[in-house]
Amino acid sequence: MIGCECSTCRSDDPRDRRTRPSVFIETDDGSAILIDAGPDLRSQALTYGITRVDAIVFTHGHADHILGLDDVRRYNHLMKRPMPCYADARTVDDIKRTFGYVFDPATPKGGGVPQLEMFTIAGPFCLGRQEVIPVPVMHGERMIFGLRVGAFAYLTDCSAIPQSSWSLLDDLDVLVLDALRERPHPTHFSLSEAVEAARRAGAARTYLTHMCHDLAHASTCARLPATIELAYDGLQVRC
């Protein structure tokens, strides 16, 4: 947190140094899928050696999930093609409005702007041979998409899970779930709400994400159930 001297912000534990949430998935058929492209995309890609992205899937259009899109131009050069981007209709509109210069026919094309191909999704779709299943969740008053890929599900920026979405979370090996802080919040699960949702989902392992500095890694994990822990930058899981 900018300008904060709390114990988490001054922590020596590298797991307390958090960039904006994003997930990189390598599928069994070799596809490389990025979920969200936040403002830290460039530094994350450099830190973790992400040299290939076949497609980007967006959960929603808020700044902390889309503002790294300009750096996709480097992947255009590496992959030698436009970047396929998948999102619901509202998020597609958010991206086109925020990055209006990218979609303006008057903007000179080339290495100076990202080349994006936008695809609107409303239900399951395939990337390569991998099925991607949108999981509707509520982010305050806005319905956004969590995502399920095989036995892995990613539900960030979530304050409620509609009854109709629970069946999409059956038989998970890994669930990644929003947990902002201890106190209630209008658009995010609190820690206790996230633990309750994780127990109901029943995944073999649950990792909590999108934490603010209220939740220090080590001390918070020490009081969580055995199958639930905080995620951290650089965490790798296999399922």
C-alpha positions as CSV (number, residue, x, y, z in Angstrom):
1,M,0.0,0.0,0.0
2,I,1.5,3.3,-1.0
3,G,2.6,5.4,2.0
4,C,1.8,2.7,4.5
5,E,4.1,1.6,7.4
6,C,2.0,-1.4,8.6
7,S,3.8,-4.7,9.4
8,T,2.6,-6.3,6.1
9,C,3.8,-3.4,4.0
10,R,7.2,-3.5,5.8
11,S,7.4,-7.3,5.8
12,D,10.5,-9.1,4.8
13,D,8.4,-12.1,3.6
14,P,8.5,-12.0,-0.2
15,R,5.0,-13.5,-0.2
16,D,3.7,-10.2,1.2
17,R,4.9,-8.3,-1.9
18,R,1.9,-8.6,-4.1
19,T,1.3,-7.4,-7.7
20,R,-2.2,-7.3,-9.2
21,P,-4.0,-10.7,-9.6
22,S,-3.5,-12.6,-12.8
23,V,-3.1,-16.3,-13.7
24,F,-1.0,-17.9,-16.4
25,I,-2.2,-21.4,-17.5
26,E,-0.3,-24.0,-19.5
27,T,-2.8,-26.7,-20.7
28,D,-2.1,-30.4,-21.5
29,D,-2.2,-29.7,-25.2
30,G,0.4,-26.9,-24.9
31,S,-1.8,-23.8,-25.0
32,A,-0.7,-20.8,-23.0
33,I,-3.6,-18.8,-21.6
34,L,-3.4,-15.6,-19.6
35,I,-6.4,-14.7,-17.4
36,D,-6.5,-10.9,-17.1
37,A,-3.8,-8.4,-18.1
38,G,-3.4,-6.0,-15.2
39,P,-1.1,-3.0,-14.8
40,D,1.8,-5.3,-13.7
41,L,1.8,-7.5,-16.7
42,R,5.2,-6.4,-18.0
43,S,7.0,-6.9,-14.7
44,Q,5.2,-10.2,-14.1
45,A,6.1,-11.5,-17.5
46,L,9.7,-10.5,-17.1
47,T,9.9,-12.0,-13.6
48,Y,8.4,-15.4,-14.5
49,G,9.7,-15.8,-18.0
50,I,6.3,-15.7,-19.8
51,T,7.5,-15.5,-23.4
52,R,4.4,-16.9,-25.1
53,V,0.7,-16.2,-24.7
54,D,-1.8,-17.8,-27.1
55,A,-4.9,-16.0,-25.8
56,I,-6.2,-13.7,-23.0
57,V,-9.4,-14.3,-21.1
58,F,-10.8,-11.4,-19.1
59,T,-12.9,-11.8,-15.9
60,H,-14.1,-8.2,-16.2
61,G,-13.1,-4.7,-17.3
62,H,-11.9,-3.0,-14.1
63,A,-8.5,-1.2,-14.3
64,D,-6.6,-3.7,-12.2
65,H,-7.5,-6.4,-14.7
66,I,-7.0,-4.7,-18.1
67,L,-4.5,-1.9,-17.9
68,G,-1.6,-4.0,-19.0
69,L,-3.1,-4.5,-22.4
70,D,-0.7,-2.1,-24.1
71,D,2.2,-4.4,-23.3
72,V,0.5,-7.2,-25.4
73,R,2.2,-5.6,-28.5
74,R,5.4,-7.4,-27.5
75,Y,3.5,-10.7,-27.7
76,N,2.2,-9.6,-31.1
77,H,5.8,-9.4,-32.2
78,L,6.8,-12.7,-30.6
79,M,3.8,-14.6,-31.8
80,K,3.6,-12.8,-35.2
81,R,-0.2,-12.4,-35.0
82,P,-2.9,-10.4,-33.3
83,M,-3.8,-11.5,-29.7
84,P,-7.2,-13.3,-29.3
85,C,-9.0,-11.7,-26.3
86,Y,-12.2,-13.3,-24.8
87,A,-14.6,-11.5,-22.5
88,D,-18.3,-10.9,-21.9
89,A,-20.0,-8.2,-23.8
90,R,-19.7,-5.5,-21.1
91,T,-16.0,-6.2,-20.7
92,V,-15.4,-6.0,-24.4
93,D,-17.0,-2.6,-24.4
94,D,-14.9,-1.5,-21.4
95,I,-11.7,-2.5,-23.2
96,K,-12.7,-0.8,-26.4
97,R,-13.6,2.4,-24.5
98,T,-10.4,2.4,-22.3
99,F,-8.1,1.6,-25.2
100,G,-10.0,3.6,-27.9
101,Y,-6.8,4.4,-29.8
102,V,-6.2,0.7,-30.4
103,F,-9.5,0.3,-32.2
104,D,-9.6,3.7,-33.9
105,P,-9.1,3.2,-37.7
106,A,-7.2,6.4,-37.8
107,T,-4.5,5.1,-35.5
108,P,-1.4,4.0,-37.5
109,K,-1.0,0.2,-37.0
110,G,2.3,-1.5,-36.3
111,G,4.6,-2.0,-33.3
112,G,3.3,1.1,-31.5
113,V,-0.1,-0.3,-30.5
114,P,-1.2,-3.8,-29.6
115,Q,-3.1,-5.8,-32.1
116,L,-6.2,-7.3,-30.5
117,E,-8.9,-9.6,-31.8
118,M,-11.9,-9.3,-29.5
119,F,-14.3,-12.2,-29.0
120,T,-17.5,-12.0,-27.0
121,I,-18.3,-15.0,-24.8
122,A,-21.5,-16.0,-23.0
123,G,-20.9,-19.7,-22.3
124,P,-18.3,-22.5,-22.6
125,F,-15.7,-22.2,-25.4
126,C,-12.5,-23.9,-26.5
127,L,-8.9,-22.7,-26.7
128,G,-7.0,-25.3,-28.6
129,R,-8.5,-28.6,-27.3
130,Q,-9.1,-27.1,-23.8
131,E,-12.6,-26.2,-22.8
132,V,-13.0,-23.0,-20.8
133,I,-16.2,-22.7,-18.7
134,P,-17.3,-19.2,-17.6
135,V,-18.6,-19.3,-14.0
136,P,-20.9,-16.3,-13.3
137,V,-20.2,-14.6,-10.0
138,M,-21.3,-11.3,-8.5
139,H,-18.8,-8.5,-8.0
140,G,-21.0,-6.2,-6.0
141,E,-24.0,-5.4,-8.3
142,R,-22.1,-6.5,-11.4
143,M,-22.1,-10.0,-12.8
144,I,-18.7,-11.0,-14.0
145,F,-17.1,-14.3,-15.0
146,G,-14.9,-16.6,-13.0
147,L,-13.4,-19.3,-15.1
148,R,-13.0,-23.1,-14.9
149,V,-10.3,-24.9,-16.9
150,G,-10.3,-28.7,-16.2
151,A,-10.2,-29.3,-12.5
152,F,-9.0,-25.7,-11.8
153,A,-11.3,-22.7,-11.2
154,Y,-10.4,-19.0,-10.7
155,L,-13.0,-16.7,-9.0
156,T,-11.4,-13.3,-8.4
157,D,-13.3,-10.1,-7.5
158,C,-16.2,-12.1,-6.1
159,S,-18.7,-11.1,-3.4
160,A,-21.3,-13.8,-4.0
161,I,-21.7,-17.0,-6.0
162,P,-25.2,-17.5,-7.5
163,Q,-26.9,-20.8,-6.8
164,S,-26.8,-21.7,-10.5
165,S,-23.0,-21.5,-10.5
166,W,-22.2,-23.9,-7.7
167,S,-22.6,-27.0,-9.9
168,L,-19.8,-25.6,-12.1
169,L,-17.5,-25.9,-9.1
170,D,-17.9,-29.6,-8.5
171,D,-14.9,-32.0,-8.3
172,L,-12.2,-29.3,-8.3
173,D,-8.5,-30.1,-7.6
174,V,-7.7,-26.4,-7.2
175,L,-9.9,-23.3,-6.5
176,V,-8.6,-19.8,-6.4
177,L,-11.0,-17.5,-4.6
178,D,-11.2,-13.8,-3.7
179,A,-10.6,-12.8,-0.1
180,L,-9.9,-9.1,0.3
181,R,-9.7,-8.5,4.1
182,E,-11.2,-9.4,7.5
183,R,-14.0,-6.7,7.4
184,P,-17.0,-7.0,5.1
185,H,-16.7,-5.3,1.7
186,P,-19.5,-4.5,-0.8
187,T,-17.7,-6.1,-3.8
188,H,-15.3,-8.7,-2.5
189,F,-15.5,-11.7,-0.1
190,S,-14.1,-11.1,3.3
191,L,-11.8,-13.8,4.7
192,S,-14.5,-15.5,6.6
193,E,-16.9,-15.4,3.6
194,A,-14.2,-16.9,1.4
195,V,-13.5,-19.7,3.8
196,E,-17.2,-20.5,4.0
197,A,-17.4,-20.5,0.2
198,A,-14.3,-22.7,-0.1
199,R,-15.7,-25.2,2.3
200,R,-19.0,-25.4,0.3
201,A,-17.1,-25.8,-3.0
202,G,-15.0,-28.6,-1.5
203,A,-12.0,-28.4,-3.7
204,A,-9.0,-30.4,-2.7
205,R,-7.0,-27.2,-2.3
206,T,-8.1,-23.6,-2.2
207,Y,-5.9,-20.6,-2.6
208,L,-7.1,-17.1,-1.6
209,T,-6.2,-14.1,-3.8
210,H,-6.8,-10.4,-4.2
211,M,-5.8,-9.7,-0.5
212,C,-5.2,-6.2,0.7
213,H,-2.5,-5.5,3.3
214,D,-4.8,-6.4,6.2
215,L,-3.9,-10.0,5.6
216,A,-0.2,-10.9,6.2
217,H,0.7,-14.1,4.6
218,A,2.3,-16.2,7.3
219,S,0.0,-15.2,10.2
220,T,-3.1,-15.5,8.1
221,C,-2.2,-19.0,6.7
222,A,-1.4,-20.2,10.3
223,R,-5.1,-19.8,11.3
224,L,-6.7,-21.1,8.1
225,P,-8.1,-24.7,7.6
226,A,-5.6,-27.2,6.3
227,T,-6.8,-27.2,2.7
228,I,-7.0,-23.3,2.4
229,E,-4.1,-20.9,2.2
230,L,-3.2,-17.5,0.8
231,A,-1.8,-17.5,-2.7
232,Y,1.3,-15.5,-3.5
233,D,3.2,-14.1,-6.5
234,G,4.9,-16.9,-8.3
235,L,2.8,-19.7,-6.9
236,Q,2.7,-22.7,-9.2
237,V,0.1,-25.5,-9.0
238,R,-0.5,-28.6,-11.1
239,C,-3.9,-30.2,-11.5
